[in-house]
Amino acid sequence: MSLRGFLEQLRAEGKLREVKKPLSPVYEVSAAVGSETTLFTDVNGSRVVMNILSSKELLAEALGVAPDRIIQHLSSHPPEGDVKLVQDSPAKEVTGEPDLSKLPILTHFEGDGAPYITAGVVVSEYEGVMNASIHRLRVIGEDKLAARLVEFRHTYNLHKKAAEKGEPLPIAIVIGIDPVTLFAVSTRVPEGKEFEYASSLKGEPIELFECENGIKVPHAEIVLEGYIHPTELVDEGPFVDISGTYDLTRKQPVIYLTNMMHRRDPIYHALMPAGSEHNILMGIPYEPLIYNEVKKVADVRNVALTPGGCYYFHAAVQIHKKSDEEAKKAIEAAFAADKSLKHVVIVDEDINILDPNDIEFAIATRVKGDEDIYIYPNVRGSTLDPRSENGIGTKMGIDATMDLSKRWKFERVKRPEMIMKPKTT
């Protein structure tokens, strides 16, 4: 299902909010977005959509599963699927010289360094190795962007390999792809397997077409072709990232654009920095990784990155505990699976990990601070954590499970309405 098809489905279900009032891309769209899937029909004369995957319910709808089955669905689909190369694409309806001023690229907050493309999937390839991932892209000219490449991630590694030989890295930036593929490229999978994972989740081959520079991309509303310069660096930032605080300004590589294509009357997709869709796409893809790693050491039942932890720094892991040692093993497995994770709490299967009150109840009644809290100082975390120093910080794991030898002390009372049987006539 394409982006347009998904929006039509949401419109038919009464889940698509449309704003027809003319708005400026500078602050006005971000001020009006809210939390619903919203289509702005007149942003300097163009269409902008936000929040297409701003909740687990929307993600579940895109995947075609119930919200409480997302983790099982994602965990059961390995990044193995077929891709189909096609000759034509709706993205080729209009082609021409690159001119970013023709796109409704948003300036989100007053402190932003510039307008930013926030939902652009950067597809790159070098020496036969492909990668697709979302990068924030700062507009620095009509045909130039500054790309934030996180150190040692796949695009960074490909650019580094090309730069060591003095060569540019060919790329294509796709904006407005279908929601399942958007989620797939946000997920940590083996290098070059993003589109295979999308096919696996879809249950059918994803279609790719070849750009002029040889990069193969999925159908999209907008495609920008170009290359990352091997040596040129510019200031990138400041920019509000997932924590809702400003990430610092760094020297980052420059992208030069060489071609631009798009659908007629394209729909520009934008992510609200630190908004719910940003949280979902950055955090939820880690859930199946944590689930599969914890499964090696414990009978894991569910995993949830929590909204209070920006869907990024905090995880709740539900296990069916068979020995008291399993909780600590589960903590360490979670940290091994997700290096950005800062705090993790392990709970029993009677705790609803989607309910913050239930998690707090488990901490309040089942944790003894000097025995059940594990501190891991001076370890690699996320540079997005304001408390870290260059990504080095302290992690904490909480064993909020019952002491199996004294289970009777912790079992929750069953409410009368849960045990009363209905009267029969």
C-alpha positions in Angstrom: 0.0 0.0 0.0 1.4 3.4 -1.0 1.5 6.5 1.2 -1.6 7.8 -0.7 -3.4 4.5 -0.3 -2.8 4.5 3.4 -4.0 8.1 3.7 -7.2 7.2 1.8 -7.7 4.2 4.2 -7.4 6.5 7.2 -9.7 9.1 5.6 -12.4 6.4 5.0 -12.1 5.4 8.7 -12.4 9.0 9.9 -8.8 9.0 11.1 -7.3 11.6 8.8 -7.4 15.3 9.9 -7.2 17.8 7.0 -6.2 21.4 7.4 -7.0 23.5 4.4 -6.0 26.9 5.9 -3.0 28.4 4.1 0.1 28.0 6.3 3.7 28.9 6.2 6.4 26.2 6.5 8.2 28.4 9.0 6.8 27.5 12.4 3.0 27.5 11.4 2.7 23.9 10.4 4.6 22.6 13.4 2.4 24.8 15.6 -0.8 23.3 14.1 0.1 19.6 13.8 -1.2 18.1 17.1 -1.0 14.3 17.4 -3.4 13.0 14.7 -2.4 12.0 11.2 -2.8 15.4 9.5 -2.8 16.4 5.9 -2.1 20.1 5.3 -3.3 21.0 1.8 -1.9 24.5 1.4 1.7 25.0 2.7 3.0 27.6 0.4 0.7 25.9 -2.2 2.0 22.4 -1.5 0.7 19.4 0.5 2.4 18.2 3.7 1.5 15.2 5.8 2.6 14.5 9.3 2.0 11.7 11.9 1.3 8.8 9.6 2.9 6.5 12.2 2.4 8.5 15.3 1.0 5.7 17.5 1.3 2.0 17.9 -2.3 1.8 16.7 -1.4 3.4 13.4 1.7 1.2 13.1 -0.5 -1.9 13.8 -2.9 -0.8 11.1 -0.1 -0.4 8.6 1.2 -3.8 9.4 -2.2 -5.4 9.5 -2.0 -6.7 13.0 -3.5 -6.0 16.4 -1.6 -3.4 18.5 -0.8 -6.0 21.2 0.7 -8.3 18.6 3.2 -5.9 17.1 6.2 -7.3 19.0 5.4 -10.9 18.1 4.8 -9.9 14.4 8.0 -8.0 14.1 10.0 -10.7 15.9 8.7 -13.4 13.6 9.7 -11.7 10.3 13.4 -11.9 9.5 14.9 -9.5 7.0 14.5 -12.0 4.2 12.3 -11.2 1.3 12.4 -10.6 -2.5 12.7 -7.2 -4.2 11.4 -6.5 -7.7 13.2 -4.2 -10.0 10.8 -2.2 -12.3 11.4 0.3 -15.1 8.9 3.0 -14.3 7.5 4.7 -11.2 4.9 7.4 -10.4 7.9 9.3 -8.8 9.0 10.0 -12.4 5.9 12.0 -13.3 7.9 15.3 -13.0 11.6 15.5 -13.4 14.0 18.4 -13.5 16.9 20.3 -12.0 17.0 20.1 -8.2 15.5 23.1 -6.4 14.7 22.6 -2.8 12.9 26.0 -2.6 10.1 24.3 -4.5 9.4 21.9 -1.6 7.6 22.8 1.6 10.5 22.0 3.8 9.6 23.0 7.4 11.4 25.1 10.0 10.0 23.5 13.2 11.2 25.6 16.1 12.6 29.1 16.6 16.0 27.8 17.6 16.4 25.6 14.5 19.5 26.3 12.5 17.6 26.1 9.2 14.8 24.3 7.4 15.2 20.5 7.8 14.1 17.5 5.8 13.1 15.1 8.6 11.5 12.1 6.9 14.0 11.7 4.0 15.2 8.1 3.6 18.8 8.2 2.3 19.6 5.3 0.1 23.3 4.8 -0.6 25.5 2.2 -2.2 29.3 1.7 -2.5 31.2 -1.3 -3.7 28.0 -3.4 -3.9 26.9 -2.7 -0.3 23.6 -0.8 0.0 22.0 1.0 2.9 18.7 2.8 3.5 18.1 4.9 6.6 16.5 8.2 7.7 18.8 11.1 8.3 18.0 14.7 9.3 19.1 16.9 6.4 19.7 20.6 6.8 19.0 22.8 3.8 22.1 24.9 3.0 21.2 25.9 -0.6 18.8 25.2 -3.5 20.8 22.0 -4.4 22.8 21.4 -1.2 22.1 19.7 2.1 24.1 19.0 5.3 23.6 15.4 6.5 23.9 14.3 10.1 25.7 10.9 9.8 25.9 9.2 13.1 29.3 7.8 13.7 29.8 4.1 12.9 26.3 3.7 11.5 25.9 2.3 8.0 25.7 5.5 5.9 28.6 6.9 7.8 30.7 3.8 7.2 29.9 3.8 3.4 30.8 7.5 3.2 34.0 6.9 5.1 35.0 4.1 2.7 34.3 6.2 -0.3 36.1 9.2 1.2 39.2 7.2 1.9 39.5 6.7 -1.9 38.6 10.4 -2.6 35.3 9.3 -4.1 31.8 10.8 -3.6 29.1 8.4 -2.2 26.1 8.2 -4.6 22.8 8.6 -2.9 19.1 9.1 -3.4 16.7 10.7 -0.9 13.2 9.4 -1.0 10.4 11.3 0.7 6.8 10.0 1.0 7.2 6.2 0.9 4.6 3.7 2.1 4.4 3.3 5.9 5.6 -0.3 6.1 8.8 0.4 4.1 9.3 3.6 6.2 9.2 1.5 9.4 11.5 -1.2 7.8 14.2 1.3 6.9 14.1 2.7 10.5 14.8 -0.8 11.9 18.2 -2.1 12.8 18.8 -5.0 10.3 22.0 -6.4 8.8 23.5 -3.9 6.3 21.7 -3.8 3.0 18.7 -5.8 4.2 16.2 -2.9 4.7 14.2 -3.5 1.6 14.2 -7.3 2.1 12.8 -6.6 5.6 10.1 -4.4 4.1 9.1 -7.2 1.7 9.0 -9.7 4.6 6.7 -7.4 6.6 4.5 -6.7 3.5 4.3 -10.4 2.5 5.1 -9.4 -1.1 8.2 -8.2 -3.0 8.8 -4.5 -2.7 9.2 -2.7 -6.1 12.4 -0.7 -6.7 13.4 1.5 -9.7 16.8 2.7 -10.7 17.8 6.4 -10.5 20.1 8.0 -13.0 23.0 7.6 -10.6 22.4 3.8 -10.3 20.8 3.9 -6.8 17.7 1.7 -6.6 14.8 3.2 -4.6 11.1 2.4 -3.7 8.2 4.3 -5.2 7.9 7.7 -3.4 6.3 11.1 -3.7 9.6 12.8 -4.1 13.1 11.6 -5.0 16.3 13.7 -4.8 19.5 12.3 -6.5 23.0 13.3 -5.7 26.1 12.4 -3.8 27.9 13.0 -0.5 31.1 15.0 -1.0 34.1 13.0 0.2 35.7 15.9 2.2 33.5 19.0 2.4 32.1 19.7 5.8 29.8 22.4 7.2 28.0 23.2 10.4 24.9 21.1 11.0 22.5 22.1 13.8 21.2 23.1 16.2 18.3 20.8 15.9 15.7 19.4 18.3 16.1 15.7 18.6 14.2 12.8 20.2 14.6 14.0 23.8 13.0 17.3 23.0 16.2 19.1 23.7 18.6 20.7 21.2 21.3 18.5 19.8 24.6 20.3 19.4 26.1 21.7 16.2 28.8 19.6 14.5 30.8 19.6 11.3 29.0 17.2 8.9 29.2 16.1 5.2 27.6 18.0 2.3 25.2 16.5 -0.1 25.1 17.9 -3.7 21.9 17.2 -5.6 22.0 16.4 -9.3 18.4 15.5 -10.1 14.9 15.9 -8.7 11.8 14.0 -9.5 8.3 13.8 -8.0 4.7 12.9 -8.5 2.3 15.5 -9.8 1.0 17.5 -6.7 3.3 15.5 -4.4 2.7 15.0 -0.7 5.7 16.0 1.3 6.1 13.9 4.5 7.6 15.6 7.5 8.5 14.2 10.9 7.9 16.5 13.9 11.2 16.5 15.9 10.6 14.9 19.3 7.0 14.2 18.2 5.2 10.9 18.6 6.0 9.8 15.0 9.7 10.5 15.6 9.5 8.5 18.8 7.8 5.5 17.1 10.2 5.3 14.2 13.4 5.7 16.3 12.4 3.6 19.3 9.9 0.9 18.4 12.2 -0.9 15.9 14.4 -1.7 18.9 11.6 -3.7 20.6 12.0 -6.9 18.5 15.8 -6.7 18.9 15.4 -6.6 22.7 12.7 -9.3 22.6 14.9 -11.7 20.6 18.0 -11.1 22.8 16.1 -11.5 26.1 14.5 -14.6 24.7 18.0 -16.2 24.8 18.1 -15.9 28.6 14.5 -15.9 29.8 10.9 -16.7 28.9 10.1 -13.2 27.5 6.5 -12.2 27.0 6.6 -8.6 25.8 8.8 -5.6 25.4 7.9 -1.9 25.3 9.9 1.2 24.8 8.0 3.7 27.0 6.6 7.1 26.0 8.0 8.7 29.2 11.4 7.6 28.1 11.0 9.1 24.6 10.4 5.6 23.2 14.2 5.5 23.2 15.9 5.6 26.6 13.6 3.4 28.7 12.4 -0.1 28.2 10.0 -2.3 30.2 10.5 -6.1 29.7 7.9 -8.6 30.8 9.1 -12.2 31.5 7.8 -15.4 33.0 10.5 -15.9 35.6 11.6 -19.4 36.4 14.6 -18.5 38.5 15.6 -15.3 40.4 18.8 -15.0 38.3 16.9 -14.5 35.1 15.9 -10.8 35.8 19.6 -9.6 35.8 20.3 -11.7 32.8 17.3 -10.1 31.0 18.6 -6.6 32.0 22.0 -7.3 30.5 20.5 -8.8 27.4 18.3 -5.7 26.8 21.4 -3.4 27.1 23.3 -5.7 24.7 20.5 -5.5 22.1 20.0 -1.7 22.3 23.1 0.4 23.0 21.0 3.6 23.3 19.0 2.2 26.1 19.6 4.0 29.4 17.2 2.4 31.9 15.4 -0.9 31.8 12.9 -2.5 34.2 12.1 -6.2 34.3 8.6 -7.1 35.4 6.5 -10.3 35.9 3.8 -11.3 33.4 1.0 -10.0 35.7 2.3 -6.4 35.1 0.9 -4.5 32.1 4.0 -3.0 30.6 1.9 -0.6 28.5 0.5 1.0 31.8 3.0 3.3 33.5 1.1 3.0 36.8 1.4 -0.8 36.7 5.2 -0.5 36.2 5.4 1.9 39.0 3.4 -0.5 41.2 5.9 -3.2 40.4 8.8 -1.0 41.4 7.0 0.1 44.5 6.2 -3.3 45.8 8.8 -5.7 44.4 12.1 -3.7 44.5 14.7 -3.6 47.3 17.1 -0.9 46.3 20.3 -2.4 47.6 19.6 -5.8 46.0 17.5 -5.2 42.9 19.0 -2.2 41.2 22.1 -2.7 39.0 24.3 0.2 38.0 26.6 0.1 34.9 28.8 3.3 34.9 31.0 4.7 32.1 29.4 2.7 29.3 28.5 3.6 25.7 25.0 5.0 25.4 23.4 7.6 23.2 24.8 11.0 22.2 21.2 12.2 22.3 21.1 11.7 26.1 21.7 15.2 27.5 23.3 13.6 30.6 26.0 11.7 28.6 29.4 13.0 27.8 30.1 12.2 24.1 27.7 9.2 24.4 29.4 7.8 27.6 27.1 7.6 30.6 25.6 5.4 33.2 22.9 2.7 32.7 20.6 1.3 35.3 18.6 -1.9 35.4 15.8 -2.6 37.8 14.6 -6.0 38.8 11.0 -5.4 39.6 10.0 -9.1 39.6 8.7 -11.1 42.6 11.1 -13.0 44.8 10.1 -16.6 43.8 10.8 -18.0 47.3 8.2 -15.5 48.8 5.8 -15.3 46.0 2.8 -15.2 48.3 3.9 -11.8 49.6 3.8 -10.2 46.1 0.8 -11.8 44.3 -1.9 -9.3 43.6 -5.3 -9.8 45.1 -8.0 -10.7 42.6 -10.8 -8.1 42.6 -14.3 -9.4 43.4 -15.6 -8.8 39.9 -12.8 -11.0 38.6 -13.7 -14.0 40.7 -17.5 -13.7 40.9 -19.3 -16.0 38.6 -22.4 -14.8 36.8 -25.7 -16.2 38.1 -27.4 -18.8 36.0 -31.1 -19.3 35.8 
